[in-house]
Amino acid sequence: MNERAISELITGARQGFRPPTDLKPWEWAALNVKISNSERSTRFDPEQTPWWKAPLECAGDFDTRQVVIVAPTGSGKSTMAEALIPYVVSENPGAFLYASQTNESAKFWGETRLKPALMSSQHVKDLFPKDRHASRKLEIIFPHMPLILGGANLANFQEKSVRWLYGDEVWEWQDELIREFLARHHNRWNRKVYLVSQGGYADSAFDVEWQKSDMAFFSWKCDCGEQQPFEFEGIKFDVVTTTEGQVDVEASSRTCRMKCRACDLEYPDEVQTRRKLTDSNMTNGGNGYITTNPAHHESVRGFRVDSLAVWWIPWREEVKEFLEATKLAKRGVTDRLRQWTQKRRAKFWGEDMADAEIIVERGGFTKLEYEGGVKIENEIHRFATIDAGGDHYWMLITAWAKGGFCKVLWEGYIPSDSGREERILEICDRYKVKRSLTFIDIGFEQDRILDLCVMHGWTGIKGEGNKNFFLHTNAQGKTVEKLFSKIKRASSKSGGIAKFMFLASNPVKDVLARMMKSGNQIEFPDDLSKPFENHMRCERRIVEKNPETGEEKSRWIRPGGKPNHLFDCLVYAVAAALAFEVTETDL
């Protein structure tokens, strides 16, 4: 054995025989670890981020085997890892596997953040291998333990047996990778697992591990003594509108405040107040956390932090994001609301419309009541929407009121007369539907339908399942996304010019589903036909994940190929309401 090897062996032995610290992990890190690129402190400062005290204490807790942390972006998740790993190397050593999304991301974080943190502690610096081959970008072979970094993939997880596991942003991992990762400790009696991430998806493997924990929420305490989780439901704000009746996001956000659920005392959105509330419940015996799942696995701890606890982030920013996200969600574009829920609220997102059955409830009126053009309250538009078949049509007549309220006035089956389709004209005239507000699907026998559009002044309509939006230019010259195309024109066989439009069918169906589930935005007549109910239940939404990119996309499917004609007619009606701005923000 050469002199260098003997020296490292002696150093490792001396470090191994040194009695462990009496300090809590966060106390040790506060004294021994410097943090790179921190805006608030050059050292790890648990007083700035007190929500990390309880999760770090689990590193020195013999009874805890697994820690699940769900925390927002910007809360210092990387900083916690930079405090934890030096503590492990110095005070509680064991083979350690750190996994992030890719090898490249692990390498970058290791070089720019972790290695400086390790070298900042003299205890750890003394243990660094002198042999350069023992210290690579993705692994450091200390005399007493290996530290391995890598991406979340089977090649990195297989055949590795370690005591410590740390998974970073595991919401991005496929379920089988999480299960494979958790198998790497081989049930060691002294194992420690950290799963750390923003919010993921409901019923995912990450959510399953969270559900095993005590699901503790970081909390605050009111002056009245009531302790309560940091939750967006506690934020109150006034909805301020512009002269045009639109929500003024900036003005509304400036009215936000935190309200106690017990005494209704309100706290203003000021940095001193936010800091006070963040520290207010740290003496509750749980380092500020409130357990919500007493029937948890004894060895599994869970910690969730809402971004409202991150005192340097103004609450008004959360309100602005919420208002902007919900505006898009009401139009069927839910990605921004999902991101707000996962990244800011640190919650698990559930696509609750994916398999939900649409319930059709009668509204206490009949189709005959609105013949002759009788208007509904505050009516601003009335549409007829038609789905064409080979020798028949299905048609829906809807009336729309300001605020996005819809009433179905007529629906049913109409045989074709293979000519002018006089029966359709007669029903539309009876209900006083303008020709220009009659929309007919041009996806079937397009030449014949375009001829009808020219003949009667109807507008063609066609769903595009692969589109999420269409680009428009607003009055200010800015490009905006809408769920319908600009009006297009085409020559018909008869020689006239027909008008038609496309719609992003999947997002528009999302809008319809939200309206149906709200319980008060669409009313149906008591004499609704049985086919209508059947057609409304033949489609459901699913969420698919690209196995290569991890990108998720929702789409509607029709299992069994059952008829869905009246469902399509109602989708066309929603698209027409969006196009005519019945209310763009309230749908």
GIKA-V501821 format. One record per pair of residues at least 12 apart in sequence whose C-alpha atoms are under 7 Angstrom apart, sorted by the first residue. I is the first residue (numbers start at 1). J is the second residue. Records with the same first field share a line. If there is no record, write none. Layout:
BEGIN
I=J, J
END
This chain:
BEGIN
8=143
9=143
11=127
12=127, 143, 144
20=91
21=91
24=57
25=56, 57, 59, 60, 87
26=46, 53, 56, 57
29=44, 83, 87
30=43, 44, 45, 46
32=121
33=83, 117, 120, 121
34=117, 120
35=117
36=113, 116
44=83
51=218
52=80
53=287
54=287
56=84
63=299
64=299, 300, 301
65=191, 192, 193, 299, 300
66=192, 193, 194, 299, 300, 301
67=193, 194, 195, 300, 301, 302
68=194, 195, 196, 210, 301, 302, 303
69=195, 196, 197, 302, 303, 304
70=196, 197, 198, 199, 303, 304, 305, 346
71=197, 198, 304, 305, 306, 346
72=198, 305, 306, 307, 343, 344, 345, 346
73=198, 343, 344
75=310
82=114, 117
86=118, 124
89=124
90=123, 124
93=145
94=145, 163, 164
95=145, 146, 147, 162, 163, 164
96=146, 147, 148, 162, 163, 164, 165
97=147, 148, 149, 162, 164, 165, 166
98=148, 149, 150, 165, 166, 167
99=149, 150, 151, 152, 166, 167, 168
100=150, 151, 152, 167, 168, 169
101=151, 152
102=150, 151, 152
103=150, 151
106=149, 150, 151
107=137, 138
111=137
127=142, 143
128=142
129=141, 142, 143
138=150
152=173, 177
153=177
154=177
157=180, 181, 184
160=184
161=184, 185, 186
162=184, 185
163=185, 188, 190, 191, 192
164=191, 192, 193
165=192, 193, 194
166=193, 194, 195
167=194, 195, 196
168=195, 196, 197
169=196, 197, 198
170=195, 196, 197, 206
171=197, 198, 199, 200, 206
175=204, 205
178=205
198=342, 343, 346
199=342, 343, 346, 347, 348
200=342, 347, 348, 349
201=348, 349, 350
202=348, 349, 350
210=302
212=296, 297, 300
213=296, 297, 300, 301, 302
214=291, 292, 293, 294, 296, 301, 302
215=291, 292, 293, 302, 303, 304
216=289, 290, 291, 292, 302, 303, 304
217=229, 289, 290, 291, 303, 304, 305
218=230, 288, 289, 290, 304, 305
219=281, 288, 289, 290
220=277, 278, 280, 281
221=277, 280, 281
222=260
226=262
230=306, 308, 309
231=306
234=258, 259, 260
235=256, 257, 258, 259
236=256, 257, 258, 259
237=252, 253, 255, 256, 257
238=252, 255
239=252
240=252
249=320, 323
250=320
253=316, 319, 320
254=316
256=269, 316
257=269
269=314, 315
271=311, 312
274=311
275=311
278=309, 311
304=346
305=346
306=344, 345, 346
307=344, 345
325=337
327=585
330=511, 585, 586, 587
331=511, 587
332=507, 508, 510, 511
333=507
353=541
354=540, 541, 542
355=540, 541
357=537
358=516, 536, 537
360=533
361=524
362=523, 524, 525, 526
363=523, 524, 525, 526
364=525, 526
365=525, 526
366=525, 526, 527
367=409, 410, 525, 527
370=409, 431
371=430, 431
372=430, 431, 432
373=430, 431, 432
377=401
378=401, 402
379=399, 400, 401, 402
380=400, 401, 402
381=399, 400
382=398, 399, 400, 433
383=397, 398, 399, 433, 437, 438, 573
384=396, 397, 398, 433, 437, 438, 439
385=397, 438, 439, 440, 569, 572, 573
386=439, 440, 441, 569
387=440, 441, 565, 569
388=441, 444
391=415, 416
392=414, 415, 416
393=413, 414, 415, 416
394=412, 413, 414, 565, 566
395=411, 412, 413, 566, 569
396=410, 411, 412, 569, 570
397=409, 410, 411
402=582, 583
403=583, 586
404=521, 582, 583, 586, 587
405=521, 522
406=521, 522, 523
407=522, 523, 524
408=523, 524, 525
409=525
435=456, 457, 458
436=457, 458, 459
437=458
438=458, 459
439=458, 459, 460, 461
440=459, 460, 461
441=460, 461, 462
442=460, 461, 462
443=462
447=492, 493
450=492, 498
451=492, 493, 494
453=498
454=496, 497, 498
459=499, 500
460=499, 500, 501
461=500, 501, 502
462=501, 502, 503
463=502, 503, 504, 505
464=502, 503, 504, 505
465=504, 505, 506
467=504
468=483, 504, 507
469=481, 482, 483, 484, 504
470=482, 483, 484, 485
483=503, 504, 508
484=502, 503, 504, 575, 579
485=501, 502, 503
486=501
487=499, 500, 501
488=500, 501
503=575
506=555, 556
508=571, 575
509=571
511=587
512=571, 574
532=566
535=563, 564, 565, 566, 567
536=564, 566, 567
538=558, 562, 564
539=556, 557, 558, 559
540=556, 557, 558
541=554, 555, 556, 557
542=554, 555, 556
543=555
END
